[in-house]
């Protein structure tokens, strides 16, 4: 599965001061640890800094690029900040997070996708908002996939975000997300999913358990990418085990490798 590390986000209080202080050591350490834990991409967000967003996002992209070669997911509501980050991105093909079916957002972000040959996360919402039902989300996904491919974006560079909403605010939201994932992958097998995993558990206790359960169900429905915390070893164990159960891990080799590594680390910690 494509793991997008979520920890370099200015909405998280633990990392925001380091971004504000331009603390390269802390930012680079967190980047390295996420990659070591299995992240294929690193989501980078400086949106909390408003007027400084472009400058800080540029600094983050350059700073992270000094210590890791994984591509970044440039996460911003601001087209100006996205452009600033794209200009200095050097590690493979970046992902833009995100485009939507909203007219203004589409017209502002699509030129960046094509100009910088970037992949893109496409959210299932448009000018009328976020549909409550599966059919509404699928209709938006179809429109965006057609529009992106017509613009020259390859299906494999498109990531559909089904918009996972908290089950604490609506008992149907888990089912809607899972069915949206299933049907998108059924109709467009080469298109990826990029699910904001922890959104499902917002507002309830025992969030890690809910996230783990949703991860397994979503992967079974066809999810092949998620924005998550790769430093959560239990969650990453579930990723590995579920891939084995779904036949994506020949002879469970990755699962066995991860198990042996965990056993070795536990033994070292015991002394």
C-alpha atoms as one frame of an Amber mdcrd trajectory, in Angstrom:
protein
   0.000   0.000   0.000   1.090   3.574  -0.677   1.770   5.138   2.720   1.689
   8.943   2.942   3.250  10.099   6.205   1.072  12.691   7.931   3.347  14.066
  10.656   4.839  17.136   8.922   1.642  19.117   9.207   1.372  22.565  10.776
  -2.026  21.703  12.265  -0.209  19.334  14.647   0.896  21.189  17.750   3.934
  18.969  18.251   5.614  20.059  15.018   4.270  23.580  14.455   6.857  25.344
  16.695   9.709  23.661  14.796   8.308  24.915  11.510   7.854  28.413  12.861
  11.420  28.474  14.219  12.851  26.950  11.021  14.240  24.143  13.169  15.841
  22.002  10.453  17.070  19.296  12.824  13.617  18.509  14.214  11.914  18.588
  10.822  14.576  16.435   9.183  14.523  13.905  12.032  10.764  13.518  11.706
  11.072  13.130   7.942  13.764  10.455   8.275  11.829   8.517  10.915   8.658
   8.420   8.814  10.554   7.136   5.785  12.335   4.529   7.902   8.945   3.413
   9.210   7.654   2.779   5.701   6.338   6.055   4.255   6.394   6.235   0.446
   5.473   9.942   0.432   5.581  12.664   3.067   2.669  15.069   3.344   3.932
  18.613   3.988   1.555  21.324   5.188   2.332  24.883   6.302  -1.223  26.174
   6.084  -1.427  27.406   9.665   1.057  30.175   8.926  -1.220  32.052   6.507
   0.811  34.984   5.162   4.089  33.077   5.621   2.800  29.855   4.116   4.637
  30.075   0.789   7.966  30.860   2.436   7.667  28.144   5.069   6.448  25.527
   2.591   9.399  26.333   0.334  11.771  25.983   3.288  10.164  22.669   4.288
  10.477  21.191   0.805  14.140  22.186   0.558  14.960  21.104   4.128  13.306
  17.692   3.831  14.881  17.148   0.417  18.332  17.367   1.987  17.855  14.169
   4.002  15.437  11.954   2.091  14.696  11.155  -1.528  11.005  10.251  -1.217
   8.610  12.552  -3.085   6.461  14.992  -1.122   2.743  15.650  -1.015   2.341
  19.426  -1.099  -0.736  20.074   0.995  -2.244  23.550   0.789  -5.460  25.415
   0.021  -3.334  28.135  -1.569  -2.345  27.815  -5.259   0.419  30.348  -4.633
   1.919  28.223  -1.863   1.623  25.102  -4.011   3.514  26.788  -6.831   6.243
  27.932  -4.450   6.715  24.396  -3.155   6.602  22.831  -6.614   9.336  25.154
  -7.865  11.855  23.725  -5.406  10.717  20.085  -5.285  13.474  17.798  -6.589
  12.726  14.285  -5.305  10.776  12.488  -7.996   7.199  13.344  -8.918   5.347
  15.341  -6.265   1.689  15.010  -5.370  -0.573  18.036  -5.074  -3.042  17.858
  -2.218  -5.539  18.731  -3.487  -7.891  19.449  -6.350 -11.695  19.350  -6.179
 -14.599  19.693  -8.573 -15.164  23.246  -7.330 -14.797  25.573 -10.310 -12.349
  28.003  -8.712 -10.175  25.291  -7.206 -10.150  23.248 -10.410  -9.152  26.212
 -12.568  -6.398  27.245 -10.149  -4.837  23.833  -9.483  -5.117  21.954 -12.791
  -2.525  24.218 -14.501  -0.077  23.436 -11.674  -0.636  19.700 -12.120   0.158
  19.851 -15.825   2.941  22.450 -15.665   4.901  20.544 -13.008   3.940  17.028
 -14.180   2.623  16.280 -10.718   0.341  13.609  -9.382  -2.779  14.891  -7.684
  -5.173  13.991  -4.885  -8.744  14.690  -5.993 -11.406  15.211  -3.324 -14.983
  14.122  -3.978 -16.587  17.532  -3.609 -17.734  20.260  -5.985 -19.501  23.616
  -6.015 -22.519  22.050  -4.320 -20.434  20.716  -1.458 -19.692  17.225  -0.208
 -22.341  14.645  -1.200 -23.827  12.559   1.566 -24.272   9.511  -0.631 -22.046
   7.200  -2.656 -23.579   8.022  -6.036 -22.964  11.734  -5.565 -19.315  11.175
  -4.702 -18.827   8.785  -7.588 -20.282  11.282 -10.042 -17.754  13.899  -8.915
 -14.909  11.366  -9.040 -15.871  10.385 -12.596 -15.973  14.015 -13.719 -12.569
  14.751 -12.210 -10.935  11.602 -13.593 -12.211  12.440 -17.090 -11.048  16.035
 -16.770  -7.613  15.095 -15.483  -6.978  12.424 -18.101  -8.106  14.787 -20.873
  -5.501  17.228 -19.563  -2.822  14.541 -19.936  -2.635  13.205 -16.378  -2.112
   9.443 -16.326  -4.628   7.379 -14.291  -1.782   6.102 -12.110  -0.989   9.684
 -11.068  -4.554  10.320  -9.857  -5.473   9.650  -6.231  -9.162   9.838  -5.339
  -9.961  10.902  -1.789 -13.445   9.541  -0.951 -13.696  12.086   1.881 -13.809
  10.044   5.050 -16.012  11.787   7.609 -16.243  10.989  11.335 -18.636   8.189
  12.195 -19.325  10.140  15.395 -21.260  12.663  13.275 -23.116  10.144  11.112
 -23.323   6.381  11.421 -23.485   6.036   7.626 -20.172   7.748   6.899 -18.036
   4.646   7.255 -20.208   2.701   4.817 -20.303   5.605   2.354 -16.495   5.861
   2.329 -15.983   2.108   1.973 -18.481   1.782  -0.866 -17.034   4.809  -2.653
 -13.580   3.229  -2.470 -14.885  -0.103  -3.754 -16.687   1.393  -6.726 -13.919
   3.799  -7.745 -11.395   0.943  -7.817 -13.860  -1.302  -9.625 -14.444   1.268
 -12.387 -10.884   2.662 -12.501  -8.410   0.007 -11.347  -5.376   2.106 -12.315
  -6.506   5.111 -10.267  -5.293   5.166  -6.662  -7.056   5.990  -3.412  -5.626
   8.471  -0.908  -7.732   8.259   2.201  -7.357  10.500   5.235  -7.528   7.541
   7.588  -7.840   9.136  11.030 -10.784  11.346  10.038 -13.087   8.385  10.622
 -12.428   8.355  14.378 -12.583  12.068  15.173 -14.592  12.808  18.290 -14.673
   9.323  19.792 -12.510   7.563  22.415 -10.137   4.760  21.496  -9.347   6.353
  18.152  -6.463   4.018  17.354  -8.723   0.957  17.480 -11.255   2.601  15.182
  -8.501   3.626  12.767  -7.140   0.083  12.695 -10.566  -1.427  12.028 -11.294
   1.077   9.279  -7.881   0.473   7.698  -8.575  -3.245   7.324 -12.082  -2.696
   5.966 -10.908  -0.007   3.529  -8.022  -2.110   2.226 -10.443  -4.996   1.691
 -12.651  -2.589  -0.283  -9.714  -1.676  -2.533  -7.926   1.182  -0.781  -4.309
   1.220  -1.949  -3.135   4.482  -0.394  -3.683   6.373   2.842  -2.519   9.434
   4.701  -1.607   8.057   8.113   0.931   8.017  10.923   3.700   5.590   9.904
   5.245   5.931  13.367   2.224   4.081  14.788   3.818   0.631  14.734   0.570
  -1.180  15.522  -1.162   0.507  12.596   1.705  -0.352  10.259   1.524  -3.947
  11.501  -2.116  -3.982  10.403  -1.110  -2.632   6.980   1.407  -5.438   6.562
  -0.898  -8.188   7.834  -3.832  -7.029   5.709  -1.709  -6.956   2.573  -0.766
 -10.577   3.264  -4.411 -11.561   3.761  -5.411  -9.833   0.519  -2.805 -11.725
  -1.489  -0.509  -8.740  -2.008   2.450 -10.287  -0.184   3.814 -13.408  -1.855
   4.347 -16.161   0.714   3.939 -13.509   3.449   7.547 -12.477   2.960   7.025
  -8.828   3.926   4.946  -9.849   6.912   7.616 -12.283   8.096  10.362  -9.709
   7.591   8.449  -7.139   9.638   7.709  -9.698  12.371  11.370 -10.699  12.679
  12.428  -7.058  12.789   9.903  -6.350  15.558  11.064  -9.367  17.552  14.686
  -8.307  17.208  13.913  -4.743  18.316  11.939  -5.998  21.316  14.836  -8.229
  22.336  17.290  -5.333  22.107  15.048  -3.153  24.258  14.951  -5.857  26.927
  18.738  -5.781  26.960
